[in-house]
Amino acid sequence: MAQGNIGVTSTNIFPVIKKFLYSDHEIFLRELVSNAVDATQKLKTLASVGEFKGETGDLKVYITIDKKKKTLTVTDRGIGMTADEVDKYINQIAFSGAEEFVNKYKDNAAAIIGHFGLGFYSSFMVADKVEIFSQSYKDDAKAVHWSCEGNPEYNMEDTIKADRGTDIVLHIGADFEEYLEDSKIEGLLKKYCRFLPVEIVFGKKKEWKDGKQVETDEDNVINYVNPAWTRQPQDLKEEDYKEFYHQLYPEQFEEPLFHIHLNVDYPFHLTGILYFPKIKNNLDVRRNKIQLYCNQVFVTDEVENIVPEYLTLLHGVIDSPDIPLNVSRSYLQSDRNVKKISSHITKKVADKLFELYRDNKEDFEQKWQDIKLFIQFGMLSDERFYERATKFALVKNVSGEYNTLSEYIDKVKEAQTDKDGNIVILYTQDPDANYTHIEHAKAKGYDVLLMDGELDVHYISQAEQKYEGEEKDGKKAMLRFARVDSDLLENLIRKDDAQKVELTDEQKEGLRKAFEAQLPKGADDPAAKLNYYVTFEAASADALPVFLVQNEFMRRMREMSAHQQGLSFYGQMPEQYNLVINTSHPLVQSLVSEMTSETVLEPKEKKNEQAKSDESNKSEASDSSAAEEMVEKTVWTLAGHDDRIAELVDLAFLASGKLKGEALSKFVNRSLELLK
């Protein structure tokens, strides 16, 4: 028997291993199974080059639990180790046998996993004692038994082992007996080892018989040894990709929209398959993630350091031995390879999307609503992706017609260019609520986009900033998006100078007070965060008499504040609406006429007559006060007792989709009364 101290620089290595070296205790099983697979792959490699001439036989890796002995054992029939190799690879921590093997057989050992030499020691995170029983494939080599109780001292001696390969026996500590439960171990094997290239066996398959589950004689193989991403695209059918998708996400019942197969050999190694899912809500985004593998060993599904953030909306697998990992393989280190891989994936995704758009535009349009969020997210967060995506990112109008933005601009610019040469894109977020405004725009020969997506408000702001219009008279044309209900149509696409409002200050004040009396109560209360203001415009006579509009800039900033922390103060500001009175409309002119005759001209005429006959000659201030009192009285009459004012206000709210509840009920009843 040999005794000695493990070759480490500090006697405190084991507390470090147990507490700090690995982020999760469960990693130990992945490391041990990966080592067993390494040993098996090494034997296959030696056999393929003629250095091992024996029978390879059963090359499965077995995981077994003995609850009575409180042991968990990982068994392989791979290359095995001699006593010298145990001393070299186990007793000298951090000397990687796998790395040495790869260097020697680099042309034939592509499937070697380990690079660090510390994986074996992760077993001491959960075990009080670890034993190794190993028989080398080499002729005349003696079997070796090594044991250690979680300190630098070990025992190693010759032993007898019936078969080639290695058994790693973990004596599970009292605090970690959860790792003696079948369900726990099977769950970890399925998480980390589901796509390893060697069959992993954990017990026997079970079936229902006589109302209970009983074991069969068939091995319970945990993994798929030949996953789709390791095969050539030309060898796969569409059904193979769908089958693999459900292997990755067994609880996902919907089919993916389409996929991208990654297969790169230079300047780095990268394989994988990315799927475009139907994203219904944020729960779907969080639940199914891209999985990162290193030579078919699961590493993590936190891949933000490998792919741009917007690509994390996709599903699938990325596998690369060139991505640097720390010893736990749980965290990623940024370096040039990572940046190259990220850039390549971005390009491949963009190329695939353009290919789909180019080859079958109709099918692409049908998928657009399901991939729109992803593409806009990419355009907003990645300049390189934005440049590529302009070729296939679509906009849809209210009639259901699709175009790229540049195509759409060409389509509408003749009609929707204002007097300053700027192109105005009209849009709606709710076609039903904005129906009146949309129909008015169509009547003018304008087109309206449907922009009801979660990121649309950000996308249109980006499009405005990116647009490079033609230069004329030293001034570049701009692109401007305007929601169709954000102002009078004549103001949104101003073709000539605005018409002057032909009202006196007294008439404006009278109308303002009359209409303000019918606006929702408490609208001027800052705590309500909702303010209404009465304004005047000389719009066309065929436009509505009264409009409810909301400033485009302020509304857009409020919407963007929900997604951008830097704009959060906009979300705290009160919402503001303008009730615009169209002074060119006959109904409004009729109200002005009535108010003028009753409250402005008539009091003045009476005042002049009184001035001539009144011997006391009242002061001018007193006459003015009397006239103002008459105005107030008549305005009060119009506002409080003339149903036309209330009806016009409600019509403005109704046209904007904001007449609801009690207000809607009152409007219906009042309309019925007016019809009698």
C-alpha positions as CSV (number, residue, x, y, z in Angstrom):
1,M,0.0,0.0,0.0
2,A,1.2,3.5,-0.8
3,Q,0.5,6.5,1.2
4,G,1.2,10.1,0.6
5,N,0.0,13.7,0.3
6,I,-1.8,15.0,-2.7
7,G,0.4,17.4,-4.6
8,V,-1.2,20.8,-3.8
9,T,0.3,24.0,-2.6
10,S,-2.1,24.5,0.3
11,T,-3.6,22.1,2.8
12,N,-6.8,24.2,2.5
13,I,-7.6,23.0,-1.0
14,F,-10.5,20.9,0.0
15,P,-12.5,23.6,1.8
16,V,-11.9,25.8,-1.2
17,I,-13.2,23.0,-3.5
18,K,-16.2,22.5,-1.4
19,K,-17.2,26.1,-1.0
20,F,-15.8,28.2,-3.7
21,L,-14.5,26.2,-6.7
22,Y,-17.9,25.3,-8.0
23,S,-21.0,27.4,-8.0
24,D,-23.4,24.5,-7.6
25,H,-22.9,21.3,-5.7
26,E,-24.7,19.3,-8.4
27,I,-21.9,20.0,-10.8
28,F,-20.0,17.0,-9.4
29,L,-22.2,14.5,-11.2
30,R,-21.6,16.3,-14.6
31,E,-17.9,16.2,-14.0
32,L,-17.7,12.6,-13.0
33,V,-19.8,11.4,-15.9
34,S,-17.9,13.7,-18.3
35,N,-14.6,12.0,-17.1
36,A,-16.1,8.6,-17.7
37,V,-17.2,9.6,-21.2
38,D,-13.7,11.0,-21.8
39,A,-12.2,7.6,-20.8
40,T,-14.6,5.8,-23.1
41,Q,-13.9,8.1,-26.0
42,K,-10.1,7.7,-25.5
43,L,-10.5,3.9,-25.8
44,K,-12.5,4.4,-29.1
45,T,-9.8,6.7,-30.4
46,L,-7.0,4.2,-29.5
47,A,-8.9,1.4,-31.2
48,S,-9.5,3.5,-34.3
49,V,-5.7,4.2,-34.7
50,G,-4.8,0.6,-33.9
51,E,-3.2,1.2,-30.5
52,F,-5.8,-0.9,-28.8
53,K,-6.5,-4.2,-30.4
54,G,-8.8,-5.9,-27.9
55,E,-12.6,-6.1,-27.9
56,T,-14.1,-2.8,-26.8
57,G,-17.4,-4.5,-25.8
58,D,-20.0,-2.6,-23.7
59,L,-18.9,1.0,-23.6
60,K,-21.9,2.4,-21.7
61,V,-21.4,4.5,-18.6
62,Y,-23.4,3.3,-15.5
63,I,-24.6,5.3,-12.5
64,T,-25.7,3.3,-9.5
65,I,-27.0,4.1,-6.0
66,D,-26.7,2.0,-2.9
67,K,-28.9,3.6,-0.3
68,K,-27.8,1.1,2.4
69,K,-24.1,1.9,2.0
70,K,-24.9,5.5,1.1
71,T,-22.8,5.4,-2.0
72,L,-23.1,6.7,-5.6
73,T,-20.9,5.0,-8.2
74,V,-20.0,6.1,-11.7
75,T,-18.7,3.2,-13.8
76,D,-17.1,3.1,-17.2
77,R,-15.3,0.6,-19.4
78,G,-13.0,3.1,-20.9
79,I,-9.2,3.4,-21.0
80,G,-8.7,2.9,-17.2
81,M,-5.6,4.1,-15.3
82,T,-2.4,2.5,-14.0
83,A,-1.0,3.4,-10.6
84,D,1.4,5.8,-12.2
85,E,-1.5,7.5,-14.0
86,V,-3.5,7.8,-10.9
87,D,-0.6,9.4,-9.2
88,K,-0.1,11.8,-12.2
89,Y,-3.7,12.7,-12.9
90,I,-5.3,12.4,-9.4
91,N,-2.6,13.1,-6.9
92,Q,-1.2,16.1,-8.8
93,I,-4.2,18.4,-8.8
94,A,-4.8,20.5,-12.0
95,F,-2.7,18.4,-14.3
96,S,-5.2,17.6,-17.1
97,G,-5.0,14.1,-18.5
98,A,-7.5,15.0,-21.1
99,E,-5.5,18.0,-22.3
100,E,-2.4,15.9,-22.7
101,F,-4.4,13.3,-24.6
102,V,-5.9,15.9,-26.9
103,N,-2.5,17.2,-27.8
104,K,-1.2,13.7,-28.6
105,Y,-4.3,12.7,-30.6
106,K,-5.6,16.0,-31.8
107,D,-6.7,14.7,-35.2
108,N,-8.8,11.8,-33.7
109,A,-9.9,13.0,-30.3
110,A,-12.5,15.7,-31.0
111,A,-14.8,14.5,-28.4
112,I,-12.5,14.8,-25.4
113,I,-14.3,17.0,-22.8
114,G,-12.0,17.8,-19.9
115,H,-9.5,20.7,-20.0
116,F,-8.8,21.4,-16.4
117,G,-8.0,18.3,-14.3
118,L,-10.0,19.5,-11.3
119,G,-13.4,17.9,-12.3
120,F,-12.8,14.8,-10.2
121,Y,-12.3,16.8,-7.0
122,S,-15.8,18.3,-7.3
123,S,-17.0,14.9,-5.8
124,F,-15.7,16.1,-2.4
125,M,-18.4,18.7,-2.3
126,V,-20.9,16.0,-1.5
127,A,-18.8,13.0,-0.4
128,D,-17.0,12.4,2.9
129,K,-14.9,9.8,1.2
130,V,-14.1,8.9,-2.5
131,E,-12.7,5.7,-3.8
132,I,-11.3,4.9,-7.3
133,F,-11.1,1.3,-8.6
134,S,-9.3,1.3,-12.0
135,Q,-8.0,-1.3,-14.4
136,S,-5.9,0.0,-17.3
137,Y,-6.4,-1.2,-20.9
138,K,-2.7,-1.8,-21.1
139,D,-1.4,-5.4,-21.0
140,D,0.0,-6.6,-17.7
141,A,-1.2,-3.5,-15.8
142,K,-2.3,-4.1,-12.3
143,A,-5.6,-2.7,-11.0
144,V,-5.3,0.1,-8.5
145,H,-7.5,1.2,-5.6
146,W,-7.2,4.8,-4.4
147,S,-9.1,6.4,-1.5
148,C,-9.3,9.8,0.2
149,E,-11.4,11.3,2.9
150,G,-11.5,14.9,1.8
151,N,-8.0,15.9,3.1
152,P,-4.6,15.9,1.4
153,E,-3.8,12.4,2.6
154,Y,-4.7,9.4,0.4
155,N,-4.2,5.7,0.3
156,M,-3.3,3.8,-2.9
157,E,-2.8,0.0,-3.3
158,D,-3.0,-2.8,-5.9
159,T,-6.3,-4.6,-6.1
160,I,-8.2,-7.0,-8.3
161,K,-10.7,-5.7,-10.7
162,A,-12.6,-8.0,-13.1
163,D,-13.0,-5.6,-16.0
164,R,-11.2,-2.8,-17.7
165,G,-12.2,0.8,-16.8
166,T,-12.9,2.8,-13.7
167,D,-15.4,2.9,-10.9
168,I,-15.6,6.1,-8.9
169,V,-17.4,5.5,-5.6
170,L,-18.7,8.4,-3.6
171,H,-19.6,7.9,0.1
172,I,-22.3,10.6,0.3
173,G,-22.1,12.9,3.4
174,A,-24.9,13.2,5.8
175,D,-25.8,16.7,4.6
176,F,-26.1,15.6,1.0
177,E,-28.3,12.5,1.2
178,E,-30.6,14.0,-1.4
179,Y,-28.0,12.7,-3.9
180,L,-29.0,9.2,-3.0
181,E,-32.5,9.7,-4.3
182,D,-33.3,8.2,-7.7
183,S,-35.4,11.2,-8.8
184,K,-32.7,13.7,-7.9
185,I,-29.9,11.9,-9.8
186,E,-32.1,11.1,-12.9
187,G,-33.0,14.8,-13.0
188,L,-29.3,15.9,-12.9
189,L,-28.4,13.3,-15.6
190,K,-31.1,14.6,-17.9
191,K,-30.1,18.2,-17.3
192,Y,-26.3,17.8,-17.8
193,C,-25.8,14.6,-19.7
194,R,-28.8,14.3,-22.1
195,F,-26.7,14.6,-25.2
196,L,-23.4,13.0,-24.3
197,P,-21.9,10.8,-27.1
198,V,-21.8,7.7,-24.9
199,E,-24.9,6.0,-23.6
200,I,-25.5,6.8,-19.9
201,V,-27.4,4.2,-18.0
202,F,-29.2,4.8,-14.7
203,G,-31.1,1.7,-13.6
204,K,-33.8,-0.1,-15.6
205,K,-36.8,1.3,-17.4
206,K,-40.1,1.0,-15.7
207,E,-43.6,0.3,-16.9
208,W,-47.0,0.2,-15.3
209,K,-48.2,-3.3,-14.4
210,D,-51.0,-4.3,-12.0
211,G,-51.5,-0.7,-11.0
212,K,-47.9,0.1,-10.1
213,Q,-44.5,0.8,-11.8
214,V,-42.2,-2.2,-12.1
215,E,-38.7,-2.5,-13.5
216,T,-38.1,-4.1,-16.8
217,D,-34.9,-5.8,-18.1
218,E,-34.2,-2.9,-20.4
219,D,-31.5,-0.4,-19.5
220,N,-32.7,3.1,-18.7
221,V,-30.6,5.1,-21.1
222,I,-30.7,8.8,-20.2
223,N,-29.3,10.4,-23.2
224,Y,-29.4,10.8,-27.0
225,V,-25.9,10.0,-28.2
226,N,-26.3,11.5,-31.7
227,P,-28.2,14.8,-31.3
228,A,-29.2,16.7,-34.4
229,W,-26.7,19.6,-34.0
230,T,-23.7,17.1,-34.3
231,R,-24.9,15.9,-37.7
232,Q,-24.6,17.6,-41.1
233,P,-27.6,19.6,-42.3
234,Q,-27.8,17.7,-45.5
235,D,-28.4,14.5,-43.5
236,L,-31.4,15.9,-41.6
237,K,-35.0,16.3,-42.6
238,E,-37.5,18.8,-41.3
239,E,-39.0,16.1,-39.1
240,D,-35.5,15.6,-37.5
241,Y,-35.3,19.2,-36.5
242,K,-38.7,19.2,-35.0
243,E,-38.0,16.0,-33.1
244,F,-34.9,17.5,-31.7
245,Y,-36.7,20.6,-30.6
246,H,-39.1,18.5,-28.5
247,Q,-36.1,16.6,-27.1
248,L,-34.8,20.0,-25.9
249,Y,-38.1,21.2,-24.6
250,P,-40.3,18.2,-23.8
251,E,-43.0,20.5,-22.3
252,Q,-43.2,22.7,-25.4
253,F,-46.1,21.5,-27.5
254,E,-46.0,24.2,-30.2
255,E,-43.8,23.7,-33.2
256,P,-41.1,26.3,-33.9
257,L,-41.5,28.6,-36.8
258,F,-38.2,27.7,-38.4
259,H,-34.5,27.0,-37.5
260,I,-30.9,27.9,-38.3
261,H,-28.3,25.2,-38.3
262,L,-24.8,26.5,-37.2
263,N,-21.8,24.6,-38.4
264,V,-18.4,26.4,-38.3
265,D,-14.9,25.0,-38.4
266,Y,-12.8,28.1,-38.9
267,P,-11.7,30.4,-37.4
268,F,-13.4,28.8,-34.4
269,H,-15.4,25.6,-33.8
270,L,-19.1,26.1,-33.4
271,T,-22.1,23.9,-34.0
272,G,-25.7,24.3,-32.9
273,I,-29.3,24.7,-33.9
274,L,-31.3,27.9,-33.1
275,Y,-35.1,27.9,-33.4
276,F,-37.5,30.8,-33.8
277,P,-40.4,30.1,-31.4
278,K,-43.8,31.7,-31.2
279,I,-43.3,34.1,-28.4
280,K,-46.7,34.8,-26.7
281,N,-45.5,36.4,-23.5
282,N,-42.6,37.0,-21.2
283,L,-43.2,33.7,-19.4
284,D,-42.3,31.9,-22.7
285,V,-39.1,33.9,-23.0
286,R,-38.0,33.0,-19.5
287,R,-38.9,29.4,-19.5
288,N,-37.2,28.1,-22.7
289,K,-33.6,29.3,-23.2
290,I,-30.7,28.7,-25.5
291,Q,-28.6,25.9,-24.0
292,L,-24.8,26.1,-24.1
293,Y,-22.8,22.9,-24.5
294,C,-19.1,22.0,-24.6
295,N,-18.6,18.9,-26.6
296,Q,-22.2,17.8,-25.8
297,V,-21.9,18.4,-22.1
298,F,-24.5,20.9,-20.8
299,V,-22.8,24.0,-19.4
300,T,-25.5,26.6,-18.8
301,D,-28.6,28.3,-20.2
302,E,-27.4,31.7,-19.2
303,V,-25.8,32.6,-22.5
304,E,-26.0,36.4,-22.4
305,N,-22.1,36.6,-22.7
306,I,-22.1,34.4,-25.7
307,V,-24.9,35.8,-27.8
308,P,-26.4,39.3,-28.0
309,E,-29.3,39.9,-25.6
310,Y,-31.9,39.9,-28.3
311,L,-30.8,36.4,-29.5
312,T,-31.7,35.0,-26.1
313,L,-35.3,35.2,-27.3
314,L,-34.5,32.2,-29.5
315,H,-34.4,28.6,-28.4
316,G,-31.9,25.9,-29.2
317,V,-28.4,24.8,-28.7
318,I,-24.9,26.3,-29.1
319,D,-21.9,23.9,-28.7
320,S,-18.3,25.1,-28.9
321,P,-15.1,23.8,-27.3
322,D,-13.5,27.3,-28.0
323,I,-15.7,29.1,-25.5
324,P,-13.5,29.7,-22.4
325,L,-15.1,28.4,-19.2
326,N,-13.9,28.5,-15.7
327,V,-13.5,25.3,-13.8
328,S,-17.1,24.9,-13.0
329,R,-18.2,25.5,-16.6
330,S,-21.0,27.6,-15.2
331,Y,-19.7,31.1,-16.0
332,L,-18.3,32.5,-19.2
333,Q,-15.2,34.6,-19.6
334,S,-15.1,37.3,-22.3
335,D,-12.4,37.1,-24.9
336,R,-11.8,37.4,-28.6
337,N,-13.4,34.0,-29.4
338,V,-16.6,34.9,-27.6
339,K,-16.8,38.1,-29.6
340,K,-16.2,36.3,-32.9
341,I,-18.8,33.7,-32.1
342,S,-21.3,36.3,-31.2
343,S,-20.7,38.3,-34.4
344,H,-20.9,35.1,-36.5
345,I,-24.2,34.0,-34.9
346,T,-25.7,37.5,-35.5
347,K,-24.7,37.3,-39.2
348,K,-26.1,33.8,-39.6
349,V,-29.4,34.7,-38.1
350,A,-29.7,37.8,-40.3
351,D,-28.7,35.9,-43.4
352,K,-31.3,33.2,-42.7
353,L,-34.1,35.8,-42.2
354,F,-33.2,37.5,-45.4
355,E,-33.1,34.2,-47.2
356,L,-36.6,33.3,-45.9
357,Y,-37.9,36.8,-47.0
358,R,-36.3,36.6,-50.4
359,D,-37.3,33.1,-51.3
360,N,-40.9,33.1,-50.0
361,K,-42.1,36.5,-49.1
362,E,-45.7,35.4,-48.6
363,D,-44.7,32.8,-46.0
364,F,-42.4,35.3,-44.3
365,E,-45.3,37.7,-44.1
366,Q,-47.5,35.1,-42.4
367,K,-44.8,34.5,-39.8
368,W,-44.0,38.2,-39.3
369,Q,-46.2,38.8,-36.3
370,D,-44.5,35.9,-34.5
371,I,-41.0,37.1,-35.2
372,K,-41.5,40.8,-35.2
373,L,-40.6,41.3,-31.5
374,F,-37.4,39.5,-31.9
375,I,-36.3,41.4,-35.1
376,Q,-37.2,44.8,-33.6
377,F,-35.4,44.0,-30.4
378,G,-32.3,43.1,-32.5
379,M,-32.5,46.3,-34.5
380,L,-32.8,48.4,-31.4
381,S,-29.9,46.8,-29.6
382,D,-27.4,45.9,-32.3
383,E,-26.2,48.3,-35.0
384,R,-24.9,45.5,-37.2
385,F,-28.1,43.6,-37.0
386,Y,-30.1,46.8,-37.8
387,E,-28.1,47.3,-41.0
388,R,-28.9,43.8,-42.2
389,A,-32.5,43.7,-40.9
390,T,-33.6,46.8,-43.0
391,K,-33.8,44.4,-45.9
392,F,-36.5,42.2,-44.4
393,A,-38.0,44.1,-41.4
394,L,-41.7,44.7,-42.4
395,V,-44.4,47.2,-41.6
396,K,-48.1,46.5,-42.1
397,N,-50.8,48.9,-42.9
398,V,-54.4,48.8,-41.6
399,S,-55.4,47.0,-44.8
400,G,-53.0,44.1,-44.0
401,E,-50.4,44.9,-46.7
402,Y,-46.8,44.3,-45.9
403,N,-43.7,46.3,-47.1
404,T,-40.2,47.0,-45.9
405,L,-40.0,50.5,-44.5
406,S,-38.1,51.8,-47.5
407,E,-40.7,50.3,-49.8
408,Y,-43.5,51.8,-47.8
409,I,-41.8,55.3,-47.8
410,D,-41.6,55.1,-51.6
411,K,-45.3,54.1,-51.7
412,V,-46.6,57.0,-49.7
413,K,-44.1,59.9,-50.0
414,E,-45.9,61.6,-52.9
415,A,-49.1,62.0,-51.0
416,Q,-47.7,62.3,-47.5
417,T,-45.0,64.8,-47.9
418,D,-45.7,68.1,-46.1
419,K,-45.0,71.6,-47.3
420,D,-41.5,71.5,-45.8
421,G,-40.6,68.4,-47.7
422,N,-40.8,66.0,-44.8
423,I,-42.4,62.6,-45.2
424,V,-45.1,61.9,-42.6
425,I,-46.0,58.3,-41.8
426,L,-49.5,58.0,-40.2
427,Y,-50.1,55.1,-37.8
428,T,-52.5,53.7,-35.3
429,Q,-52.1,51.5,-32.3
430,D,-55.9,50.6,-32.2
431,P,-57.8,50.6,-35.5
432,D,-61.1,50.3,-33.8
433,A,-60.5,53.2,-31.4
434,N,-59.1,55.4,-34.3
435,Y,-61.6,54.3,-36.9
436,T,-62.9,57.8,-37.6
437,H,-59.4,59.3,-37.9
438,I,-58.3,56.5,-40.2
439,E,-61.3,56.9,-42.5
440,H,-60.7,60.6,-42.6
441,A,-57.1,60.0,-43.6
442,K,-58.1,57.5,-46.3
443,A,-60.5,60.1,-47.7
444,K,-57.6,62.4,-48.1
445,G,-55.7,59.7,-50.0
446,Y,-53.4,58.9,-47.1
447,D,-52.3,55.5,-45.8
448,V,-52.1,54.4,-42.2
449,L,-49.8,51.8,-40.6
450,L,-50.8,49.4,-37.8
451,M,-48.1,49.8,-35.1
452,D,-49.5,47.9,-32.1
453,G,-46.4,45.9,-31.1
454,E,-44.7,46.1,-27.8
455,L,-41.6,47.7,-29.3
456,D,-43.2,49.6,-32.1
457,V,-42.9,53.0,-30.4
458,H,-39.1,52.4,-30.0
459,Y,-38.8,51.2,-33.5
460,I,-40.4,54.3,-35.1
461,S,-38.2,56.6,-33.1
462,Q,-35.2,54.7,-34.3
463,A,-36.4,54.9,-37.9
464,E,-36.9,58.6,-37.6
465,Q,-33.3,59.0,-36.4
466,K,-31.8,56.7,-39.0
467,Y,-33.6,58.2,-42.0
468,E,-31.5,60.1,-44.5
469,G,-33.7,62.1,-46.7
470,E,-32.9,64.0,-49.9
471,E,-31.3,67.4,-49.5
472,K,-33.1,70.4,-51.1
473,D,-32.1,74.0,-50.7
474,G,-29.6,73.1,-48.1
475,K,-32.1,71.3,-46.0
476,K,-32.5,67.5,-45.6
477,A,-36.0,66.0,-45.6
478,M,-37.0,64.3,-42.4
479,L,-39.1,61.2,-41.7
480,R,-41.8,61.7,-39.1
481,F,-44.2,59.2,-37.6
482,A,-47.5,60.6,-36.2
483,R,-50.3,58.7,-34.7
484,V,-53.4,59.4,-36.7
485,D,-55.3,60.8,-33.7
486,S,-52.5,62.9,-32.3
487,D,-53.7,66.1,-34.0
488,L,-56.0,67.4,-36.8
489,L,-55.0,65.7,-40.0
490,E,-54.4,69.1,-41.6
491,N,-51.7,69.7,-38.9
492,L,-50.2,66.2,-39.1
493,I,-49.5,66.6,-42.9
494,R,-49.5,70.4,-43.3
495,K,-49.8,71.2,-47.0
496,D,-50.0,74.9,-46.7
497,D,-50.0,77.6,-44.0
498,A,-52.6,77.1,-41.2
499,Q,-55.9,78.9,-41.5
500,K,-56.4,81.7,-39.1
501,V,-59.0,81.2,-36.4
502,E,-61.6,84.0,-36.9
503,L,-62.8,84.4,-33.4
504,T,-62.6,87.2,-30.9
505,D,-61.0,86.7,-27.5
506,E,-64.5,86.9,-26.0
507,Q,-65.9,84.3,-28.3
508,K,-62.9,81.9,-27.6
509,E,-63.4,82.5,-23.9
510,G,-67.1,81.8,-24.1
511,L,-66.7,78.6,-26.1
512,R,-63.8,77.4,-23.8
513,K,-65.9,77.8,-20.7
514,A,-68.9,76.1,-22.3
515,F,-66.9,73.1,-23.4
516,E,-64.8,72.9,-20.2
517,A,-68.0,72.5,-18.2
518,Q,-68.7,69.3,-20.1
519,L,-65.3,67.7,-19.7
520,P,-64.7,64.9,-17.2
521,K,-64.8,66.3,-13.7
522,G,-61.5,66.5,-11.9
523,A,-59.6,66.6,-15.2
524,D,-57.6,69.6,-13.9
525,D,-56.6,67.8,-10.7
526,P,-52.9,67.1,-10.8
527,A,-53.4,64.0,-8.7
528,A,-55.6,62.5,-11.4
529,K,-52.6,62.6,-13.8
530,L,-55.1,63.5,-16.6
531,N,-55.6,67.0,-18.0
532,Y,-57.8,68.3,-20.8
533,Y,-57.3,71.6,-22.6
534,V,-59.7,73.3,-25.0
535,T,-57.9,74.7,-28.1
536,F,-59.1,76.1,-31.4
537,E,-58.2,75.2,-35.0
538,A,-59.6,76.3,-38.4
539,A,-59.8,72.9,-39.9
540,S,-61.7,71.9,-43.0
541,A,-65.5,72.2,-42.9
542,D,-65.9,68.5,-43.6
543,A,-63.8,67.5,-40.6
544,L,-65.4,66.7,-37.2
545,P,-66.6,69.7,-35.3
546,V,-64.6,68.7,-32.2
547,F,-61.5,66.4,-31.9
548,L,-59.8,64.9,-28.9
549,V,-56.0,64.7,-29.6
550,Q,-52.9,63.9,-27.7
551,N,-49.5,65.3,-28.4
552,E,-47.3,62.8,-30.3
553,F,-44.1,63.5,-28.5
554,M,-45.4,63.4,-24.9
555,R,-47.5,60.3,-25.6
556,R,-44.6,58.5,-27.2
557,M,-42.2,59.4,-24.4
558,R,-44.7,58.0,-21.8
559,E,-44.9,54.8,-23.7
560,M,-41.2,54.5,-24.1
561,S,-40.7,55.2,-20.4
562,A,-42.3,51.8,-19.6
563,H,-39.2,50.1,-21.2
564,Q,-36.4,52.7,-20.6
565,Q,-35.4,53.6,-17.1
566,G,-33.8,56.9,-18.3
567,L,-37.2,58.1,-19.4
568,S,-39.2,57.1,-16.3
569,F,-39.9,60.8,-15.4
570,Y,-42.2,61.0,-18.4
571,G,-44.3,58.2,-16.9
572,Q,-44.8,60.4,-13.8
573,M,-46.2,63.3,-15.8
574,P,-49.9,63.9,-16.2
575,E,-51.5,62.7,-19.4
576,Q,-52.6,65.7,-21.5
577,Y,-55.3,65.8,-24.1
578,N,-56.5,68.7,-26.3
579,L,-60.1,69.1,-27.1
580,V,-59.8,70.8,-30.4
581,I,-62.8,72.9,-31.6
582,N,-62.9,73.1,-35.3
583,T,-64.0,76.7,-35.9
584,S,-64.7,76.1,-39.6
585,H,-67.5,73.6,-38.9
586,P,-71.1,74.8,-39.3
587,L,-72.2,73.5,-35.9
588,V,-69.4,75.4,-34.2
589,Q,-70.1,78.6,-36.2
590,S,-73.8,78.3,-35.2
591,L,-72.8,78.1,-31.5
592,V,-70.6,81.2,-32.0
593,S,-73.4,83.0,-33.7
594,E,-75.8,82.3,-30.9
595,M,-73.4,83.3,-28.2
596,T,-72.4,86.5,-30.1
597,S,-76.0,87.6,-30.4
598,E,-76.9,86.8,-26.9
599,T,-73.9,87.6,-24.9
600,V,-71.7,90.0,-26.8
601,L,-73.6,92.2,-29.3
602,E,-76.9,92.4,-27.4
603,P,-75.4,93.5,-24.0
604,K,-73.4,96.1,-25.9
605,E,-76.4,97.5,-27.7
606,K,-78.4,97.7,-24.5
607,K,-75.5,99.4,-22.9
608,N,-75.3,102.1,-25.5
609,E,-79.0,102.8,-25.3
610,Q,-78.8,103.0,-21.6
611,A,-75.8,105.4,-21.8
612,K,-77.9,107.9,-23.8
613,S,-81.0,107.9,-21.5
614,D,-79.5,107.3,-18.1
615,E,-79.1,110.6,-16.4
616,S,-76.9,109.1,-13.7
617,N,-74.4,108.0,-16.4
618,K,-73.1,104.7,-14.8
619,S,-69.4,104.3,-14.9
620,E,-67.7,102.2,-17.7
621,A,-66.4,99.7,-15.3
622,S,-69.9,99.1,-14.0
623,D,-71.3,98.6,-17.6
624,S,-68.4,96.1,-18.3
625,S,-69.2,94.2,-15.2
626,A,-72.9,93.9,-16.3
627,A,-71.8,92.7,-19.7
628,E,-69.5,90.0,-18.3
629,E,-72.3,88.8,-16.0
630,M,-74.5,88.4,-19.1
631,V,-71.8,86.4,-20.9
632,E,-71.3,84.2,-17.9
633,K,-75.1,83.6,-17.7
634,T,-75.4,82.7,-21.3
635,V,-72.3,80.4,-21.3
636,W,-73.7,78.7,-18.3
637,T,-76.9,78.2,-20.2
638,L,-75.2,76.7,-23.2
639,A,-72.9,74.5,-21.2
640,G,-75.4,73.3,-18.6
641,H,-78.7,73.2,-20.5
642,D,-77.8,73.0,-24.2
643,D,-77.4,69.3,-25.0
644,R,-75.5,70.2,-28.2
645,I,-72.3,71.0,-26.2
646,A,-72.5,67.8,-24.3
647,E,-73.2,65.9,-27.5
648,L,-70.2,67.4,-29.3
649,V,-67.8,66.6,-26.4
650,D,-69.1,63.0,-26.2
651,L,-68.7,62.6,-30.0
652,A,-65.1,63.7,-29.7
653,F,-64.5,61.1,-26.9
654,L,-66.4,58.5,-28.8
655,A,-64.3,59.0,-32.0
656,S,-61.2,58.5,-29.9
657,G,-62.5,55.3,-28.2
658,K,-62.6,57.0,-24.8
659,L,-66.3,57.2,-24.2
660,K,-67.0,54.4,-21.7
661,G,-69.1,53.4,-18.7
662,E,-71.5,56.0,-17.3
663,A,-70.5,58.7,-19.9
664,L,-71.4,56.3,-22.7
665,S,-74.7,55.5,-21.2
666,K,-75.6,59.2,-20.8
667,F,-74.6,59.8,-24.4
668,V,-76.9,57.0,-25.6
669,N,-79.8,58.3,-23.6
670,R,-79.2,61.9,-24.7
671,S,-79.0,60.9,-28.3
672,L,-82.3,59.2,-28.1
673,E,-83.9,62.3,-26.6
674,L,-82.5,64.5,-29.4
675,L,-83.9,62.1,-32.0
676,K,-87.5,62.5,-30.6
